[in-house]
Amino acid sequence: MMAKPNESVRGPVVEAKRERRGVFAFFRESYLELKKVRWPNRRELVSFTAAALVFTLVMGLLVTAFDLIVSRLMSLIGLI
């Protein structure tokens, strides 16, 4: 028998019990999952941050340049 698309393989009874476990179980499970995460070290964090800032700066410059070019073209043909 196949499970319905919105129903887990475990079945509705197990899911109902799981939902009743409460808020404390949610935080305990969240904490256990966060312990499995591989956190970046300081060197990786600095390099990822620098890469994000450089990317943001480059994209900002590209959008600004595109905006200026389109504005000039529109003023040359008399649309603005």
PyMOL commands that place a pseudoatom at each C-alpha (Angstrom):
pseudoatom trace, name=CA, resn=MET, resi=1, chain=A, elem=C, hetatm=0, pos=[0.000, 0.000, 0.000]
pseudoatom trace, name=CA, resn=MET, resi=2, chain=A, elem=C, hetatm=0, pos=[1.446, 3.363, -0.979]
pseudoatom trace, name=CA, resn=ALA, resi=3, chain=A, elem=C, hetatm=0, pos=[1.360, 6.366, 1.323]
pseudoatom trace, name=CA, resn=LYS, resi=4, chain=A, elem=C, hetatm=0, pos=[-0.621, 9.399, 0.293]
pseudoatom trace, name=CA, resn=PRO, resi=5, chain=A, elem=C, hetatm=0, pos=[1.508, 12.353, -0.843]
pseudoatom trace, name=CA, resn=ASN, resi=6, chain=A, elem=C, hetatm=0, pos=[0.973, 14.340, 2.375]
pseudoatom trace, name=CA, resn=GLU, resi=7, chain=A, elem=C, hetatm=0, pos=[1.273, 11.336, 4.677]
pseudoatom trace, name=CA, resn=SER, resi=8, chain=A, elem=C, hetatm=0, pos=[4.594, 9.972, 5.886]
pseudoatom trace, name=CA, resn=VAL, resi=9, chain=A, elem=C, hetatm=0, pos=[5.616, 6.363, 5.472]
pseudoatom trace, name=CA, resn=ARG, resi=10, chain=A, elem=C, hetatm=0, pos=[5.313, 5.846, 9.253]
pseudoatom trace, name=CA, resn=GLY, resi=11, chain=A, elem=C, hetatm=0, pos=[1.612, 6.503, 9.216]
pseudoatom trace, name=CA, resn=PRO, resi=12, chain=A, elem=C, hetatm=0, pos=[-0.741, 8.999, 10.808]
pseudoatom trace, name=CA, resn=VAL, resi=13, chain=A, elem=C, hetatm=0, pos=[-0.665, 7.417, 14.312]
pseudoatom trace, name=CA, resn=VAL, resi=14, chain=A, elem=C, hetatm=0, pos=[3.097, 7.773, 14.679]
pseudoatom trace, name=CA, resn=GLU, resi=15, chain=A, elem=C, hetatm=0, pos=[2.959, 11.314, 13.318]
pseudoatom trace, name=CA, resn=ALA, resi=16, chain=A, elem=C, hetatm=0, pos=[0.213, 12.269, 15.787]
pseudoatom trace, name=CA, resn=LYS, resi=17, chain=A, elem=C, hetatm=0, pos=[2.329, 10.971, 18.685]
pseudoatom trace, name=CA, resn=ARG, resi=18, chain=A, elem=C, hetatm=0, pos=[5.310, 12.858, 17.357]
pseudoatom trace, name=CA, resn=GLU, resi=19, chain=A, elem=C, hetatm=0, pos=[3.334, 16.122, 17.258]
pseudoatom trace, name=CA, resn=ARG, resi=20, chain=A, elem=C, hetatm=0, pos=[2.293, 15.720, 20.916]
pseudoatom trace, name=CA, resn=ARG, resi=21, chain=A, elem=C, hetatm=0, pos=[5.845, 15.503, 22.256]
pseudoatom trace, name=CA, resn=GLY, resi=22, chain=A, elem=C, hetatm=0, pos=[5.958, 19.216, 22.844]
pseudoatom trace, name=CA, resn=VAL, resi=23, chain=A, elem=C, hetatm=0, pos=[8.168, 22.227, 22.662]
pseudoatom trace, name=CA, resn=PHE, resi=24, chain=A, elem=C, hetatm=0, pos=[10.976, 20.805, 24.798]
pseudoatom trace, name=CA, resn=ALA, resi=25, chain=A, elem=C, hetatm=0, pos=[11.436, 17.887, 22.431]
pseudoatom trace, name=CA, resn=PHE, resi=26, chain=A, elem=C, hetatm=0, pos=[11.623, 20.306, 19.520]
pseudoatom trace, name=CA, resn=PHE, resi=27, chain=A, elem=C, hetatm=0, pos=[14.422, 22.294, 21.142]
pseudoatom trace, name=CA, resn=ARG, resi=28, chain=A, elem=C, hetatm=0, pos=[16.269, 19.144, 22.224]
pseudoatom trace, name=CA, resn=GLU, resi=29, chain=A, elem=C, hetatm=0, pos=[16.136, 17.741, 18.686]
pseudoatom trace, name=CA, resn=SER, resi=30, chain=A, elem=C, hetatm=0, pos=[17.151, 21.097, 17.233]
pseudoatom trace, name=CA, resn=TYR, resi=31, chain=A, elem=C, hetatm=0, pos=[20.159, 21.193, 19.556]
pseudoatom trace, name=CA, resn=LEU, resi=32, chain=A, elem=C, hetatm=0, pos=[21.175, 17.672, 18.538]
pseudoatom trace, name=CA, resn=GLU, resi=33, chain=A, elem=C, hetatm=0, pos=[20.909, 18.578, 14.855]
pseudoatom trace, name=CA, resn=LEU, resi=34, chain=A, elem=C, hetatm=0, pos=[23.019, 21.704, 15.352]
pseudoatom trace, name=CA, resn=LYS, resi=35, chain=A, elem=C, hetatm=0, pos=[25.739, 19.563, 16.915]
pseudoatom trace, name=CA, resn=LYS, resi=36, chain=A, elem=C, hetatm=0, pos=[26.001, 17.700, 13.587]
pseudoatom trace, name=CA, resn=VAL, resi=37, chain=A, elem=C, hetatm=0, pos=[26.662, 20.903, 11.625]
pseudoatom trace, name=CA, resn=ARG, resi=38, chain=A, elem=C, hetatm=0, pos=[30.202, 21.500, 10.404]
pseudoatom trace, name=CA, resn=TRP, resi=39, chain=A, elem=C, hetatm=0, pos=[30.841, 25.103, 11.379]
pseudoatom trace, name=CA, resn=PRO, resi=40, chain=A, elem=C, hetatm=0, pos=[33.444, 27.112, 9.408]
pseudoatom trace, name=CA, resn=ASN, resi=41, chain=A, elem=C, hetatm=0, pos=[36.663, 28.043, 11.137]
pseudoatom trace, name=CA, resn=ARG, resi=42, chain=A, elem=C, hetatm=0, pos=[37.816, 31.663, 11.396]
pseudoatom trace, name=CA, resn=ARG, resi=43, chain=A, elem=C, hetatm=0, pos=[39.858, 31.563, 8.180]
pseudoatom trace, name=CA, resn=GLU, resi=44, chain=A, elem=C, hetatm=0, pos=[36.968, 30.153, 6.141]
pseudoatom trace, name=CA, resn=LEU, resi=45, chain=A, elem=C, hetatm=0, pos=[34.536, 32.629, 7.683]
pseudoatom trace, name=CA, resn=VAL, resi=46, chain=A, elem=C, hetatm=0, pos=[36.754, 35.595, 6.767]
pseudoatom trace, name=CA, resn=SER, resi=47, chain=A, elem=C, hetatm=0, pos=[37.271, 34.356, 3.216]
pseudoatom trace, name=CA, resn=PHE, resi=48, chain=A, elem=C, hetatm=0, pos=[33.541, 33.647, 2.674]
pseudoatom trace, name=CA, resn=THR, resi=49, chain=A, elem=C, hetatm=0, pos=[32.647, 37.074, 4.057]
pseudoatom trace, name=CA, resn=ALA, resi=50, chain=A, elem=C, hetatm=0, pos=[35.208, 38.770, 1.807]
pseudoatom trace, name=CA, resn=ALA, resi=51, chain=A, elem=C, hetatm=0, pos=[33.905, 36.870, -1.213]
pseudoatom trace, name=CA, resn=ALA, resi=52, chain=A, elem=C, hetatm=0, pos=[30.329, 37.905, -0.430]
pseudoatom trace, name=CA, resn=LEU, resi=53, chain=A, elem=C, hetatm=0, pos=[31.326, 41.558, -0.011]
pseudoatom trace, name=CA, resn=VAL, resi=54, chain=A, elem=C, hetatm=0, pos=[33.327, 41.587, -3.256]
pseudoatom trace, name=CA, resn=PHE, resi=55, chain=A, elem=C, hetatm=0, pos=[30.464, 39.930, -5.128]
pseudoatom trace, name=CA, resn=THR, resi=56, chain=A, elem=C, hetatm=0, pos=[27.992, 42.457, -3.729]
pseudoatom trace, name=CA, resn=LEU, resi=57, chain=A, elem=C, hetatm=0, pos=[30.246, 45.360, -4.679]
pseudoatom trace, name=CA, resn=VAL, resi=58, chain=A, elem=C, hetatm=0, pos=[30.776, 44.068, -8.224]
pseudoatom trace, name=CA, resn=MET, resi=59, chain=A, elem=C, hetatm=0, pos=[27.067, 43.445, -8.751]
pseudoatom trace, name=CA, resn=GLY, resi=60, chain=A, elem=C, hetatm=0, pos=[26.239, 46.911, -7.411]
pseudoatom trace, name=CA, resn=LEU, resi=61, chain=A, elem=C, hetatm=0, pos=[28.711, 48.473, -9.833]
pseudoatom trace, name=CA, resn=LEU, resi=62, chain=A, elem=C, hetatm=0, pos=[27.277, 46.479, -12.738]
pseudoatom trace, name=CA, resn=VAL, resi=63, chain=A, elem=C, hetatm=0, pos=[23.711, 47.513, -11.937]
pseudoatom trace, name=CA, resn=THR, resi=64, chain=A, elem=C, hetatm=0, pos=[24.783, 51.148, -11.572]
pseudoatom trace, name=CA, resn=ALA, resi=65, chain=A, elem=C, hetatm=0, pos=[26.639, 51.056, -14.884]
pseudoatom trace, name=CA, resn=PHE, resi=66, chain=A, elem=C, hetatm=0, pos=[23.677, 49.444, -16.630]
pseudoatom trace, name=CA, resn=ASP, resi=67, chain=A, elem=C, hetatm=0, pos=[21.330, 52.056, -15.176]
pseudoatom trace, name=CA, resn=LEU, resi=68, chain=A, elem=C, hetatm=0, pos=[23.562, 54.913, -16.316]
pseudoatom trace, name=CA, resn=ILE, resi=69, chain=A, elem=C, hetatm=0, pos=[23.909, 53.477, -19.814]
pseudoatom trace, name=CA, resn=VAL, resi=70, chain=A, elem=C, hetatm=0, pos=[20.158, 52.968, -20.214]
pseudoatom trace, name=CA, resn=SER, resi=71, chain=A, elem=C, hetatm=0, pos=[19.478, 56.486, -18.867]
pseudoatom trace, name=CA, resn=ARG, resi=72, chain=A, elem=C, hetatm=0, pos=[21.889, 58.015, -21.375]
pseudoatom trace, name=CA, resn=LEU, resi=73, chain=A, elem=C, hetatm=0, pos=[20.433, 56.040, -24.251]
pseudoatom trace, name=CA, resn=MET, resi=74, chain=A, elem=C, hetatm=0, pos=[16.905, 57.036, -23.329]
pseudoatom trace, name=CA, resn=SER, resi=75, chain=A, elem=C, hetatm=0, pos=[17.862, 60.712, -23.050]
pseudoatom trace, name=CA, resn=LEU, resi=76, chain=A, elem=C, hetatm=0, pos=[19.626, 60.567, -26.424]
pseudoatom trace, name=CA, resn=ILE, resi=77, chain=A, elem=C, hetatm=0, pos=[16.542, 59.253, -28.180]
pseudoatom trace, name=CA, resn=GLY, resi=78, chain=A, elem=C, hetatm=0, pos=[14.308, 61.688, -26.305]
pseudoatom trace, name=CA, resn=LEU, resi=79, chain=A, elem=C, hetatm=0, pos=[12.243, 59.353, -24.140]
pseudoatom trace, name=CA, resn=ILE, resi=80, chain=A, elem=C, hetatm=0, pos=[13.105, 61.153, -20.902]
for i in range(1, 80): cmd.bond("trace and resi %d" % i, "trace and resi %d" % (i + 1))
show_as sticks, trace
zoom trace
